[in-house]
Amino acid sequence: PIDLEPAVLRLLLALLRRPGESSGCETLLQEICGRTDADESNVRTAVRKLRLALNDERFELVATGQGGYCLAAPVTWCDEPPSEAVRPSKRR
């Protein structure tokens, strides 16, 4: 299991919903913070933490695209959720 902070988990879920598509900071701010007027450093910090959690040192999984970030890894959806529920860590 990977221990993710709530904002990092929300970022991962946002990227998973649009694999291969670049999402801009404004879109990701809405997903992470619930508003678009937050500081863009929130997105950069969440991306950095997600890359660390995924050992994505060469930006092969979470790529920087035109005007934003995208999940560059292939995504396969299953009909059933994993046996353990996805929960954010209690850290903030």
C-alpha positions as CSV (number, residue, x, y, z in Angstrom):
1,P,0.0,0.0,0.0
2,I,1.0,3.6,-0.6
3,D,0.3,6.2,2.1
4,L,-1.0,9.3,0.5
5,E,-2.1,12.6,2.0
6,P,-5.7,13.6,1.1
7,A,-4.7,16.3,-1.5
8,V,-2.3,13.8,-3.2
9,L,-4.9,11.1,-3.3
10,R,-7.4,13.6,-4.9
11,L,-4.7,14.5,-7.5
12,L,-4.2,10.9,-8.3
13,L,-7.9,10.3,-8.7
14,A,-8.2,13.3,-10.9
15,L,-5.4,12.1,-13.2
16,L,-6.8,8.6,-13.2
17,R,-10.1,10.0,-14.6
18,R,-8.3,11.5,-17.6
19,P,-5.3,9.2,-18.4
20,G,-3.1,10.6,-21.1
21,E,-4.9,14.0,-21.1
22,S,-3.2,17.1,-19.8
23,S,-5.0,18.8,-16.9
24,G,-4.1,22.5,-16.2
25,C,-3.5,23.9,-12.8
26,E,-6.9,25.5,-12.5
27,T,-8.7,22.2,-13.1
28,L,-6.4,20.4,-10.7
29,L,-6.8,23.1,-8.1
30,Q,-10.5,22.6,-8.2
31,E,-10.0,18.8,-7.7
32,I,-7.4,19.2,-4.9
33,C,-8.6,22.2,-3.0
34,G,-12.2,22.5,-4.1
35,R,-11.6,26.0,-5.6
36,T,-9.6,27.6,-8.4
37,D,-8.4,30.7,-6.6
38,A,-5.9,28.7,-4.4
39,D,-2.2,29.1,-5.0
40,E,-0.8,26.9,-7.8
41,S,2.0,25.8,-5.5
42,N,-0.6,23.4,-4.1
43,V,-0.7,21.5,-7.4
44,R,3.1,21.5,-7.7
45,T,3.5,20.2,-4.2
46,A,0.9,17.5,-4.7
47,V,2.5,16.4,-7.9
48,R,5.9,16.3,-6.3
49,K,4.6,14.1,-3.4
50,L,2.7,11.8,-5.8
51,R,5.9,11.4,-7.9
52,L,7.8,10.5,-4.7
53,A,5.2,8.0,-3.6
54,L,5.2,6.4,-7.0
55,N,9.1,6.5,-7.3
56,D,8.6,8.5,-10.5
57,E,12.0,10.1,-10.6
58,R,12.0,10.5,-14.4
59,F,8.5,11.8,-14.6
60,E,7.4,8.7,-16.6
61,L,4.1,8.2,-14.7
62,V,3.1,11.7,-13.9
63,A,4.2,13.7,-16.9
64,T,4.4,17.5,-17.3
65,G,2.4,18.2,-20.5
66,Q,1.3,21.2,-22.4
67,G,-0.3,23.5,-19.8
68,G,-0.5,20.9,-17.0
69,Y,0.1,17.4,-15.8
70,C,-1.1,14.0,-17.1
71,L,-1.0,10.4,-16.0
72,A,1.2,8.9,-18.7
73,A,0.9,5.3,-17.4
74,P,-1.7,3.0,-18.9
75,V,-4.9,2.7,-16.8
76,T,-7.1,-0.4,-16.7
77,W,-10.4,-0.2,-14.9
78,C,-11.8,-3.2,-13.1
79,D,-15.4,-4.0,-12.5
80,E,-14.9,-4.5,-8.8
81,P,-13.0,-2.3,-6.3
82,P,-9.8,-3.6,-4.7
83,S,-10.3,-5.7,-1.5
84,E,-9.1,-2.8,0.6
85,A,-10.8,0.5,0.3
86,V,-8.8,3.5,-0.9
87,R,-8.4,5.8,2.0
88,P,-6.2,8.9,2.4
89,S,-3.7,8.9,5.3
90,K,-4.4,10.9,8.4
91,R,-1.4,13.2,7.8
92,R,-2.0,16.7,6.5
